[in-house]
């Protein structure tokens, strides 16, 4: 999948256990893991 010119793709290495926890949380919010993590980052940055 291509990425728009105003965005970048990053790779993050996390333990499998955390990935499984993220999948559960993302599913509860009907999001993909990637979108769930994106929203966590945006929320954190807005707090500053």
C-alpha distance matrix in Angstrom:
0.0 3.8 6.7 9.9 12.8 14.8 12.7 12.2 10.5 13.5 14.5 17.5 19.9 21.9 24.4 23.6 26.2 24.6 21.2 23.2 25.0 21.8 20.5 23.9 24.0 20.5 21.6 24.8 23.1 20.7 17.7 14.9 16.0 13.4 14.8 18.2 18.3 17.0 20.0 22.3 21.7 22.2 25.4 26.7 26.3 28.1 31.0 31.8
3.8 0.0 3.8 6.7 9.2 11.7 10.1 10.0 9.4 12.9 14.8 18.1 20.9 23.2 26.2 25.8 28.4 26.5 23.3 25.7 27.1 23.7 23.0 26.3 25.9 22.5 24.0 26.9 24.8 22.7 19.5 17.0 17.9 14.8 15.8 19.4 19.0 17.2 20.2 22.6 21.4 21.6 25.1 26.3 25.3 27.1 30.2 30.7
6.7 3.8 0.0 3.8 6.5 8.2 6.4 6.7 7.2 11.0 13.6 16.7 20.0 22.2 25.5 25.5 27.9 25.5 22.7 25.3 26.3 22.7 22.5 25.7 24.8 21.5 23.4 26.1 23.7 22.0 18.6 16.4 17.0 13.5 14.1 17.6 17.0 14.6 17.6 20.1 18.5 18.5 22.0 23.2 21.9 23.7 26.9 27.2
9.9 6.7 3.8 0.0 3.8 5.5 5.5 7.7 9.7 13.4 16.5 19.5 22.9 25.1 28.5 28.7 30.8 28.2 25.6 28.1 28.7 25.0 24.9 28.0 26.6 23.3 25.3 27.6 24.8 23.3 20.0 18.4 19.3 15.7 15.5 19.1 18.5 15.6 18.1 20.8 19.1 18.3 22.0 23.3 21.6 22.9 26.3 26.6
12.8 9.2 6.5 3.8 0.0 3.8 5.5 7.6 10.5 13.9 17.4 20.4 24.0 26.4 30.0 30.6 32.8 30.0 27.7 30.6 31.0 27.4 27.7 30.7 29.3 26.1 28.4 30.6 27.7 26.6 23.2 21.6 22.0 18.3 18.2 21.5 20.5 17.4 20.0 22.4 20.0 19.3 23.0 23.9 21.7 23.2 26.7 26.4
14.8 11.7 8.2 5.5 3.8 0.0 3.8 7.1 10.5 13.5 17.2 19.7 23.5 25.6 29.2 30.1 31.9 28.9 26.9 29.8 29.8 26.0 26.7 29.5 27.6 24.7 27.3 29.1 26.0 25.3 21.9 20.7 21.0 17.3 16.7 19.7 18.6 15.2 17.4 19.8 17.2 16.1 19.8 20.7 18.3 19.6 23.1 22.8
12.7 10.1 6.4 5.5 5.5 3.8 0.0 3.8 7.0 9.9 13.5 16.0 19.7 21.8 25.4 26.3 28.1 25.1 23.1 26.1 26.2 22.5 23.2 26.2 24.5 21.6 24.3 26.2 23.4 22.7 19.2 17.6 17.5 13.8 13.7 16.6 15.2 12.1 14.8 17.0 14.6 14.1 17.9 18.6 16.7 18.5 21.7 21.6
12.2 10.0 6.7 7.7 7.6 7.1 3.8 0.0 3.8 6.5 10.2 13.0 16.6 19.1 22.8 23.8 25.9 23.1 21.2 24.4 24.8 21.3 22.2 25.4 24.0 21.3 24.1 26.3 24.0 23.3 19.6 17.5 16.7 13.0 13.9 16.6 14.6 12.1 15.5 17.0 14.4 14.9 18.7 18.8 17.2 19.6 22.5 22.2
10.5 9.4 7.2 9.7 10.5 10.5 7.0 3.8 0.0 3.8 6.9 10.0 13.5 16.0 19.6 20.4 22.7 20.2 18.0 21.2 22.0 18.7 19.4 22.8 21.8 19.2 21.9 24.4 22.5 21.7 17.9 15.3 14.2 10.6 12.4 15.0 12.9 11.4 15.1 16.3 14.2 15.5 19.0 19.1 18.1 20.8 23.4 23.4
13.5 12.9 11.0 13.4 13.9 13.5 9.9 6.5 3.8 0.0 3.8 6.6 10.1 12.8 16.5 17.8 20.1 17.6 15.8 19.4 20.1 17.0 18.3 21.7 20.7 18.7 21.6 24.0 22.4 22.1 18.4 15.6 13.6 10.5 12.9 14.6 11.8 11.1 14.9 15.2 13.0 15.1 18.3 17.7 17.2 20.3 22.3 22.2
14.5 14.8 13.6 16.5 17.4 17.2 13.5 10.2 6.9 3.8 0.0 3.8 6.7 9.8 13.3 14.6 17.3 15.2 13.4 17.0 18.1 15.5 16.7 20.3 19.8 18.1 20.9 23.5 22.5 22.2 18.6 15.5 13.0 10.6 13.8 15.0 12.1 12.6 16.3 16.0 14.5 17.2 19.9 19.1 19.2 22.4 24.0 24.1
17.5 18.1 16.7 19.5 20.4 19.7 16.0 13.0 10.0 6.6 3.8 0.0 3.8 6.4 10.1 11.9 14.2 11.9 10.8 14.6 15.4 13.2 15.0 18.2 17.8 16.7 19.7 22.0 21.3 21.5 18.1 15.3 12.1 10.5 13.7 13.9 10.7 12.1 15.4 14.4 13.2 16.4 18.5 17.4 18.1 21.4 22.5 22.7
19.9 20.9 20.0 22.9 24.0 23.5 19.7 16.6 13.5 10.1 6.7 3.8 0.0 3.8 7.0 9.2 11.8 10.3 9.6 13.2 14.4 13.1 14.9 18.0 18.1 17.6 20.3 22.6 22.6 22.8 19.8 16.8 13.4 12.8 16.2 15.9 13.0 15.1 18.1 16.6 15.9 19.4 21.1 19.7 20.9 24.2 24.9 25.2
21.9 23.2 22.2 25.1 26.4 25.6 21.8 19.1 16.0 12.8 9.8 6.4 3.8 0.0 3.8 6.4 8.3 6.6 6.7 10.2 11.1 10.4 12.6 15.2 15.4 15.6 18.2 20.2 20.6 21.3 18.6 16.0 12.3 12.7 15.9 14.7 12.1 15.0 17.4 15.4 15.5 19.2 20.1 18.9 20.7 23.8 24.0 24.7
24.4 26.2 25.5 28.5 30.0 29.2 25.4 22.8 19.6 16.5 13.3 10.1 7.0 3.8 0.0 3.8 5.4 5.4 6.5 8.9 10.2 10.8 12.6 14.7 15.7 16.5 18.5 20.4 21.5 22.2 20.0 17.6 14.0 15.2 18.3 16.7 14.7 17.9 19.9 17.8 18.5 22.1 22.7 21.4 23.6 26.6 26.5 27.4
23.6 25.8 25.5 28.7 30.6 30.1 26.3 23.8 20.4 17.8 14.6 11.9 9.2 6.4 3.8 0.0 3.8 5.5 5.0 6.2 8.7 9.7 10.5 12.6 14.4 15.1 16.4 18.7 20.2 20.4 18.6 16.1 12.9 14.8 17.9 16.4 15.1 18.5 20.4 18.7 19.9 23.3 23.8 23.2 25.5 28.2 28.3 29.6
26.2 28.4 27.9 30.8 32.8 31.9 28.1 25.9 22.7 20.1 17.3 14.2 11.8 8.3 5.4 3.8 0.0 3.8 5.4 5.2 6.4 8.7 10.0 11.0 12.7 14.3 15.6 17.1 19.0 19.8 18.5 16.7 13.5 15.9 18.5 16.3 15.3 19.0 20.2 18.1 19.8 23.2 23.1 22.4 25.2 27.6 27.3 28.9
24.6 26.5 25.5 28.2 30.0 28.9 25.1 23.1 20.2 17.6 15.2 11.9 10.3 6.6 5.4 5.5 3.8 0.0 3.8 5.4 5.0 6.1 8.6 9.9 10.5 12.0 14.1 15.5 16.8 17.9 16.2 14.6 11.1 13.2 15.6 13.1 11.8 15.5 16.6 14.4 16.1 19.4 19.3 18.6 21.4 23.8 23.6 25.1
21.2 23.3 22.7 25.6 27.7 26.9 23.1 21.2 18.0 15.8 13.4 10.8 9.6 6.7 6.5 5.0 5.4 3.8 0.0 3.8 5.4 5.0 6.2 8.8 9.9 10.3 12.1 14.3 15.4 15.8 13.9 11.6 8.3 10.6 13.3 11.5 10.6 14.2 15.7 14.3 15.9 19.1 19.5 19.4 21.8 24.1 24.5 26.1
23.2 25.7 25.3 28.1 30.6 29.8 26.1 24.4 21.2 19.4 17.0 14.6 13.2 10.2 8.9 6.2 5.2 5.4 3.8 0.0 3.8 5.4 5.1 6.5 8.8 9.9 10.7 12.7 14.6 15.0 13.9 12.2 9.6 12.8 15.0 12.9 13.0 16.6 17.5 16.3 18.5 21.3 21.3 21.5 24.3 26.2 26.4 28.5
25.0 27.1 26.3 28.7 31.0 29.8 26.2 24.8 22.0 20.1 18.1 15.4 14.4 11.1 10.2 8.7 6.4 5.0 5.4 3.8 0.0 3.8 5.4 5.2 6.4 8.6 10.0 10.9 12.9 14.2 13.3 12.5 9.8 13.0 14.4 11.6 11.7 15.5 15.7 14.0 16.6 19.4 18.8 19.0 22.1 23.8 23.6 25.9
21.8 23.7 22.7 25.0 27.4 26.0 22.5 21.3 18.7 17.0 15.5 13.2 13.1 10.4 10.8 9.7 8.7 6.1 5.0 5.4 3.8 0.0 3.8 5.4 5.1 5.9 8.4 9.9 10.8 11.9 10.3 9.2 6.2 9.3 10.7 7.9 8.1 11.8 12.3 11.0 13.5 16.2 16.0 16.5 19.3 21.0 21.3 23.6
20.5 23.0 22.5 24.9 27.7 26.7 23.2 22.2 19.4 18.3 16.7 15.0 14.9 12.6 12.6 10.5 10.0 8.6 6.2 5.1 5.4 3.8 0.0 3.8 5.5 5.1 6.0 8.6 10.0 10.0 8.9 7.6 5.8 9.5 10.8 8.9 10.2 13.4 13.9 13.6 16.2 18.4 18.5 19.5 22.1 23.6 24.3 26.6
23.9 26.3 25.7 28.0 30.7 29.5 26.2 25.4 22.8 21.7 20.3 18.2 18.0 15.2 14.7 12.6 11.0 9.9 8.8 6.5 5.2 5.4 3.8 0.0 3.8 5.5 5.2 6.3 8.9 9.7 9.9 10.0 8.8 12.6 13.1 10.5 12.3 15.5 15.2 14.5 17.7 19.6 19.0 20.2 23.2 24.3 24.6 27.3
24.0 25.9 24.8 26.6 29.3 27.6 24.5 24.0 21.8 20.7 19.8 17.8 18.1 15.4 15.7 14.4 12.7 10.5 9.9 8.8 6.4 5.1 5.5 3.8 0.0 3.8 5.5 5.2 6.6 8.7 8.6 9.5 8.2 11.5 11.2 8.0 10.0 13.0 12.0 11.3 14.7 16.4 15.4 16.8 19.9 20.7 20.9 23.8
20.5 22.5 21.5 23.3 26.1 24.7 21.6 21.3 19.2 18.7 18.1 16.7 17.6 15.6 16.5 15.1 14.3 12.0 10.3 9.9 8.6 5.9 5.1 5.5 3.8 0.0 3.8 5.4 5.2 6.0 4.9 5.8 5.5 8.6 8.0 5.5 8.4 10.9 10.3 10.7 13.8 15.1 14.9 16.7 19.3 20.1 21.0 23.8
21.6 24.0 23.4 25.3 28.4 27.3 24.3 24.1 21.9 21.6 20.9 19.7 20.3 18.2 18.5 16.4 15.6 14.1 12.1 10.7 10.0 8.4 6.0 5.2 5.5 3.8 0.0 3.8 5.3 4.7 5.8 7.0 8.0 11.4 10.7 9.0 12.1 14.3 13.6 14.3 17.5 18.6 18.3 20.3 22.9 23.4 24.4 27.3
24.8 26.9 26.1 27.6 30.6 29.1 26.2 26.3 24.4 24.0 23.5 22.0 22.6 20.2 20.4 18.7 17.1 15.5 14.3 12.7 10.9 9.9 8.6 6.3 5.2 5.4 3.8 0.0 3.8 5.5 7.7 10.1 10.8 13.9 12.6 10.2 13.3 15.5 13.9 14.2 17.8 18.6 17.5 19.7 22.6 22.7 23.2 26.4
23.1 24.8 23.7 24.8 27.7 26.0 23.4 24.0 22.5 22.4 22.5 21.3 22.6 20.6 21.5 20.2 19.0 16.8 15.4 14.6 12.9 10.8 10.0 8.9 6.6 5.2 5.3 3.8 0.0 3.8 5.5 8.8 10.0 12.3 10.1 8.0 11.6 13.0 11.0 12.1 15.5 15.7 14.9 17.5 20.0 19.8 20.8 24.1
20.7 22.7 22.0 23.3 26.6 25.3 22.7 23.3 21.7 22.1 22.2 21.5 22.8 21.3 22.2 20.4 19.8 17.9 15.8 15.0 14.2 11.9 10.0 9.7 8.7 6.0 4.7 5.5 3.8 0.0 3.8 7.0 9.5 11.7 9.7 8.9 12.7 13.7 12.5 14.3 17.3 17.4 17.3 20.0 22.1 22.1 23.6 26.6
17.7 19.5 18.6 20.0 23.2 21.9 19.2 19.6 17.9 18.4 18.6 18.1 19.8 18.6 20.0 18.6 18.5 16.2 13.9 13.9 13.3 10.3 8.9 9.9 8.6 4.9 5.8 7.7 5.5 3.8 0.0 3.8 6.4 8.0 6.0 5.9 9.5 10.3 9.8 11.8 14.4 14.7 15.3 17.8 19.6 20.0 21.8 24.5
14.9 17.0 16.4 18.4 21.6 20.7 17.6 17.5 15.3 15.6 15.5 15.3 16.8 16.0 17.6 16.1 16.7 14.6 11.6 12.2 12.5 9.2 7.6 10.0 9.5 5.8 7.0 10.1 8.8 7.0 3.8 0.0 3.8 5.3 5.2 6.0 8.6 9.7 10.6 12.3 14.3 15.3 16.5 18.4 20.0 21.1 22.9 25.2
16.0 17.9 17.0 19.3 22.0 21.0 17.5 16.7 14.2 13.6 13.0 12.1 13.4 12.3 14.0 12.9 13.5 11.1 8.3 9.6 9.8 6.2 5.8 8.8 8.2 5.5 8.0 10.8 10.0 9.5 6.4 3.8 0.0 3.8 5.5 5.0 6.1 8.5 9.9 10.5 12.4 14.2 15.3 16.6 18.4 20.1 21.5 23.6
13.4 14.8 13.5 15.7 18.3 17.3 13.8 13.0 10.6 10.5 10.6 10.5 12.8 12.7 15.2 14.8 15.9 13.2 10.6 12.8 13.0 9.3 9.5 12.6 11.5 8.6 11.4 13.9 12.3 11.7 8.0 5.3 3.8 0.0 3.8 5.4 5.3 6.1 8.7 10.0 10.7 12.4 14.4 15.6 16.7 18.5 20.4 22.1
14.8 15.8 14.1 15.5 18.2 16.7 13.7 13.9 12.4 12.9 13.8 13.7 16.2 15.9 18.3 17.9 18.5 15.6 13.3 15.0 14.4 10.7 10.8 13.1 11.2 8.0 10.7 12.6 10.1 9.7 6.0 5.2 5.5 3.8 0.0 3.8 5.5 4.9 6.2 8.7 9.9 10.5 12.2 14.3 15.3 16.5 18.6 20.7
18.2 19.4 17.6 19.1 21.5 19.7 16.6 16.6 15.0 14.6 15.0 13.9 15.9 14.7 16.7 16.4 16.3 13.1 11.5 12.9 11.6 7.9 8.9 10.5 8.0 5.5 9.0 10.2 8.0 8.9 5.9 6.0 5.0 5.4 3.8 0.0 3.8 5.4 5.2 6.3 8.8 10.0 10.7 12.5 14.4 15.5 17.0 19.4
18.3 19.0 17.0 18.5 20.5 18.6 15.2 14.6 12.9 11.8 12.1 10.7 13.0 12.1 14.7 15.1 15.3 11.8 10.6 13.0 11.7 8.1 10.2 12.3 10.0 8.4 12.1 13.3 11.6 12.7 9.5 8.6 6.1 5.3 5.5 3.8 0.0 3.8 5.4 5.0 6.3 8.7 9.9 10.7 12.4 14.4 15.7 17.5
17.0 17.2 14.6 15.6 17.4 15.2 12.1 12.1 11.4 11.1 12.6 12.1 15.1 15.0 17.9 18.5 19.0 15.5 14.2 16.6 15.5 11.8 13.4 15.5 13.0 10.9 14.3 15.5 13.0 13.7 10.3 9.7 8.5 6.1 4.9 5.4 3.8 0.0 3.8 5.5 5.2 6.3 8.7 10.0 10.7 12.4 14.6 16.2
20.0 20.2 17.6 18.1 20.0 17.4 14.8 15.5 15.1 14.9 16.3 15.4 18.1 17.4 19.9 20.4 20.2 16.6 15.7 17.5 15.7 12.3 13.9 15.2 12.0 10.3 13.6 13.9 11.0 12.5 9.8 10.6 9.9 8.7 6.2 5.2 5.4 3.8 0.0 3.8 5.4 5.0 6.1 8.5 9.8 10.5 12.5 14.9
22.3 22.6 20.1 20.8 22.4 19.8 17.0 17.0 16.3 15.2 16.0 14.4 16.6 15.4 17.8 18.7 18.1 14.4 14.3 16.3 14.0 11.0 13.6 14.5 11.3 10.7 14.3 14.2 12.1 14.3 11.8 12.3 10.5 10.0 8.7 6.3 5.0 5.5 3.8 0.0 3.8 5.5 5.2 6.2 8.7 10.1 11.0 13.3
21.7 21.4 18.5 19.1 20.0 17.2 14.6 14.4 14.2 13.0 14.5 13.2 15.9 15.5 18.5 19.9 19.8 16.1 15.9 18.5 16.6 13.5 16.2 17.7 14.7 13.8 17.5 17.8 15.5 17.3 14.4 14.3 12.4 10.7 9.9 8.8 6.3 5.2 5.4 3.8 0.0 3.8 5.5 5.1 6.2 8.6 10.1 11.4
22.2 21.6 18.5 18.3 19.3 16.1 14.1 14.9 15.5 15.1 17.2 16.4 19.4 19.2 22.1 23.3 23.2 19.4 19.1 21.3 19.4 16.2 18.4 19.6 16.4 15.1 18.6 18.6 15.7 17.4 14.7 15.3 14.2 12.4 10.5 10.0 8.7 6.3 5.0 5.5 3.8 0.0 3.8 5.4 5.2 6.2 8.8 10.4
25.4 25.1 22.0 22.0 23.0 19.8 17.9 18.7 19.0 18.3 19.9 18.5 21.1 20.1 22.7 23.8 23.1 19.3 19.5 21.3 18.8 16.0 18.5 19.0 15.4 14.9 18.3 17.5 14.9 17.3 15.3 16.5 15.3 14.4 12.2 10.7 9.9 8.7 6.1 5.2 5.5 3.8 0.0 3.8 5.5 5.2 6.5 9.3
26.7 26.3 23.2 23.3 23.9 20.7 18.6 18.8 19.1 17.7 19.1 17.4 19.7 18.9 21.4 23.2 22.4 18.6 19.4 21.5 19.0 16.5 19.5 20.2 16.8 16.7 20.3 19.7 17.5 20.0 17.8 18.4 16.6 15.6 14.3 12.5 10.7 10.0 8.5 6.2 5.1 5.4 3.8 0.0 3.8 5.5 5.3 7.1
26.3 25.3 21.9 21.6 21.7 18.3 16.7 17.2 18.1 17.2 19.2 18.1 20.9 20.7 23.6 25.5 25.2 21.4 21.8 24.3 22.1 19.3 22.1 23.2 19.9 19.3 22.9 22.6 20.0 22.1 19.6 20.0 18.4 16.7 15.3 14.4 12.4 10.7 9.8 8.7 6.2 5.2 5.5 3.8 0.0 3.8 5.4 5.6
28.1 27.1 23.7 22.9 23.2 19.6 18.5 19.6 20.8 20.3 22.4 21.4 24.2 23.8 26.6 28.2 27.6 23.8 24.1 26.2 23.8 21.0 23.6 24.3 20.7 20.1 23.4 22.7 19.8 22.1 20.0 21.1 20.1 18.5 16.5 15.5 14.4 12.4 10.5 10.1 8.6 6.2 5.2 5.5 3.8 0.0 3.8 5.5
31.0 30.2 26.9 26.3 26.7 23.1 21.7 22.5 23.4 22.3 24.0 22.5 24.9 24.0 26.5 28.3 27.3 23.6 24.5 26.4 23.6 21.3 24.3 24.6 20.9 21.0 24.4 23.2 20.8 23.6 21.8 22.9 21.5 20.4 18.6 17.0 15.7 14.6 12.5 11.0 10.1 8.8 6.5 5.3 5.4 3.8 0.0 3.8
31.8 30.7 27.2 26.6 26.4 22.8 21.6 22.2 23.4 22.2 24.1 22.7 25.2 24.7 27.4 29.6 28.9 25.1 26.1 28.5 25.9 23.6 26.6 27.3 23.8 23.8 27.3 26.4 24.1 26.6 24.5 25.2 23.6 22.1 20.7 19.4 17.5 16.2 14.9 13.3 11.4 10.4 9.3 7.1 5.6 5.5 3.8 0.0
